[in-house]
Amino acid sequence: MLLLANVLIGIVLLIHVYIFLLETVLFRSRGRKVFRLSEQQVEMMAPAMSNQGCYNGFLAAALAVYFLHPDAATGNAFAVFGLACVAVAGIWGAATVQRRILFIQTVPAALGLAALMLAK
């Protein structure tokens, strides 16, 4: 079960690295296509999306601590916190932006959290 938890946590981490990149450095190019925005919308939204991207980067960093911290209990605490934050953010995103976010963020995070809890 720990292997499954590690794979799921790794997937959530990579998803949030990708989202971070889309909302920050790639927003005016790849992000524009992914979010289906006009050039005018991109220019208006770029500062807010960059800020939002930073938060997604922080979520990815919390999950990276799980893999990198030498103390397993500390790493585990970061994983639980990071996965819970991702799940809640996904629920909020699904309610306010697009239902698809629930499946991209919340479902993998919830499965990772469940697998992690079952492994301990």
PyMOL commands that set and color helices and strands:
alter all, ss='L'
color gray80, all
select helices_A, chain A and resi 2-23+27-34+39-68+72-96+100-119
alter helices_A, ss='H'
color red, helices_A
deselect
rebuild
show_as cartoon
